[in-house]
Amino acid sequence: MSVLESIKETVGLTEEQPEYECDDCGHRFESDADEDSYWFQCPECSADSATRIETEG
């Protein structure tokens, strides 16, 4: 966790990022990148296809 993330968490400014499940390897991860973005990929296998997991809340 970065220093900035630690400070945000301490003061209550954390933002929930969407959670995804990789269609290729099944790894679950959070990403704030747009699903159509070049930067959107699974951190485990680098696949660019994933399904957004709907969270309750």
Helices and strands as residue ranges (DSSP letters): H 3-11, E 19-22, E 28-30, E 50-53
